Amino acid sequence: MAVDGQGRLGVVAYAFEPRRRPALRRALQSLAAVAPWPAGSRLVLVRRAGQPALGDPGIGLPVLELADDGLRWEFGAWQRGIDALRGPGEPDAWLLLNDTAGVNDPWPVAERQALRRAADAMAATDAVVLAGAVKPAPQACALAGQPLPAWVQSQACALSAAALGALDGRVFDADLFSAPQVSQGRLAWPPAVSAALAAHIGGWLTRPGKDGWRHHSGRAEVADALLRDKAGAILLEKRLAATVLAAGGTLQDCSPPEPGALQLLARRLFYWQRRLGQSLPHRRVA
């Protein structure tokens, strides 16, 4: 149900893998449960081309469903959805989700609620705001000359209209996405990426052990093309924060406070179940 008197929200959700669709529907439903949708809000579901339609997730919003080839990853899919809602009556804030939200890492209920409330609040202001789970960056990280003390994880985030304006209406930047180069597993970065940022991203993507992306994604080996695309998508995530900060904006943290014993136990259980699922040969995550 929608209510009058608030700014419109544009919700754009991307489904790449059919097996993750139930999780994406639950994520959308959890955001809808926080509060009635502002009048004029709309939902765009972007699915990978060649896959069956997702259908209405039942969250009380008009639904537009689009297909995307997936070659530009989630940022390209989100751009399709954003472009479809631009124009007269376009949203005053944006909620962006992909089908890894709550799948790769825990997504506590409190964080989901905070994200939805942040989106509602930013839709009623002219502030430049990017909201989500804020992660601190290593010292001296920068992108295109903009210092990056932190960034927002992009699997579930919210942007104000002013923040999208600072991005010139583009969450997807083709040049930045294609900028990293990979040869035989070795990454090369463009000059816009500071040495500290390159080391941080490259280390996470390529190092062995339980704290790297290869273990996180359940992959023993990674093809150069996949590694390059993943690096490009990560740069697009960092671009959101860098652009918002360069415009004098704010990164709003929706993460819950320091977890207690029960929350820590729940996190351990989440990752144990996730590792168990990855032991099946068809289970791979981005």
URKA-V745995 format. One record per backbone hydrogen bond with DSSP energy under -1.0 kcal/mol. CO is the residue of the C=O (numbers start at 1). NH is the residue of the N-H. Records with the same first field share a line. If there is no record, write none. Layout:
BEGIN
CO = NH + NH
END
This chain:
BEGIN
1 = 37
3 = 39
8 = 92
9 = 42
10 = 95
11 = 44
12 = 97
13 = 46
15 = 48
17 = 20
18 = 21
20 = 24
21 = 25
22 = 26
23 = 27
24 = 28
25 = 29
26 = 30
27 = 31
28 = 32
29 = 33
37 = 3
38 = 41
42 = 11
43 = 64
44 = 13
45 = 66
46 = 15
47 = 68
48 = 51
62 = 43
64 = 45
66 = 47
68 = 49
70 = 73
72 = 76
73 = 77
74 = 78
75 = 79
76 = 80
77 = 81
78 = 82
79 = 83
80 = 84
82 = 85
87 = 90
92 = 161
93 = 10
94 = 159
95 = 12
96 = 157
97 = 14
98 = 101
100 = 103 + 104
108 = 112
109 = 113
110 = 114
111 = 115
112 = 116
113 = 117
114 = 118
115 = 119
116 = 120
117 = 121
118 = 122
119 = 123
121 = 124
122 = 125
128 = 250
129 = 160
130 = 252
131 = 158
132 = 254
133 = 153
135 = 151
138 = 141
141 = 148
142 = 194
143 = 146
146 = 143
149 = 137
151 = 135
155 = 98
157 = 96
158 = 131
159 = 94
160 = 164
161 = 165
162 = 166
163 = 167
164 = 169
165 = 168
167 = 170
173 = 177
174 = 178
181 = 188
183 = 186
186 = 183
188 = 181
190 = 193
192 = 144
194 = 198
195 = 199
196 = 200
197 = 201
198 = 202
199 = 203
200 = 204
201 = 205
202 = 206
203 = 207
204 = 213
209 = 212
212 = 216
213 = 217
214 = 219
217 = 285
223 = 227
224 = 228
225 = 229
226 = 230
227 = 231
228 = 232
229 = 233
230 = 234
231 = 235
232 = 236
233 = 237
234 = 238
235 = 239
236 = 240
237 = 241
238 = 242
239 = 243
240 = 244
241 = 245
242 = 246
243 = 247
244 = 249
245 = 248
250 = 130
252 = 132
260 = 264
261 = 265
262 = 266
263 = 267
264 = 268
265 = 269
266 = 270
267 = 271
268 = 272
269 = 273
270 = 274
271 = 275
272 = 276
273 = 277
274 = 278
277 = 280
280 = 283
END
